[in-house]
Amino acid sequence: MAEKHMADPAEIMRATGHPELEYAAGWTIAGLVTIGTIVAAWVFAI
């Protein structure tokens, strides 16, 4: 029989993960997309 967690599901989700890593990854992706957009505009002379 499966055990039930007594904690609130939102609390379980908040306790997992690495916020610093997610923050850095988000900024890295945003920066790469920005650079890619600038390079594409330059190469295709948009």
Secondary structure, DSSP 4 states (H G I P E B T S, - for coil): -PPPP-S-HHHHHHHSS-HHHHHHHHHHHHHHHHHHHHHHHHHTT-
